[in-house]
Amino acid sequence: MAKRKIIWSHKANIKLFEILDFYTKRNKSSKYSAKLYKRFKKELSLLDKSPRLGIKTDYEEIRGLIVEDFILFYELTSTIIIVHTVWDCKQDPKKLIIK
């Protein structure tokens, strides 16, 4: 089986940038942001071998992969992994919109 390509939706890219930018400004360094991004990529790559690794959501086709204080909401096809959004678990869950 060929390795699935990871695709970040427009919304997920924006959320990812906001999170990484927040930590870069707060820490006055990009070290933690780079480490966090690498961790996201590493955890997403595990989905190739264990596609049901994430937790179920209200959407049948979408699962959530917990990485530190974040949840990466993703959808799988036979060839790609689509990251729909990145959620900081410290936020109000009423504001979560996955798709």
BELJOLIN-V645229 format. One record per helix or strand of 2 or more residues. SS is the DSSP state (H for helix, E for strand). FROM is the first residue (numbers start at 1). LEN is the number of residues. If there is no record, write none. Layout:
BEGIN
{{SS:FROM:LEN} {SS:FROM:LEN}}
END
This chain:
BEGIN
{{E:5:4} {H:10:18} {H:31:18} {E:55:2} {E:62:6} {E:70:7} {E:80:9} {H:93:3}}
END
